[in-house]
Amino acid sequence: MKARLVRIGNSRGIRLPKPLIEQAGLGEEVELLVQEGAILIQSTAAPRTGWAEAARHLVHVEGGGLLDAPTPTKFDEAEWNW
């Protein structure tokens, strides 16, 4: 998709189409980075945002517990000394 830079005071700006913003999950504030001659726009949301709520939802909806059965190891067979 091509876009045109427009003057905004002494700076330049670009208008991002709403569908593009929604697909990228961008909020009101973004992080700008330059990588290999390109400008990267990314969300400032912290990594793992929403994980706690998703975990609470899983416990509520599916009753919690492990997704897979535990895999025994040699440490399970020996007595641990702390």
C-alpha angles and dihedrals in degrees: 000000000000124000135179126237112234129199116255106177108297091341136067128234141190130213115230118208114243094240090055091051091049094047090051092046093233121170132193093293126047138183118238120207135172114222125172095336095315133103112233119202115196138167118267090217111129118252113269093019108169096018093115092052091047090052091050089050092051092051091049097044102033101025095248122254131125121316092218131031113260115265112226118231134189088265091063090060097051127067112251120231116204 
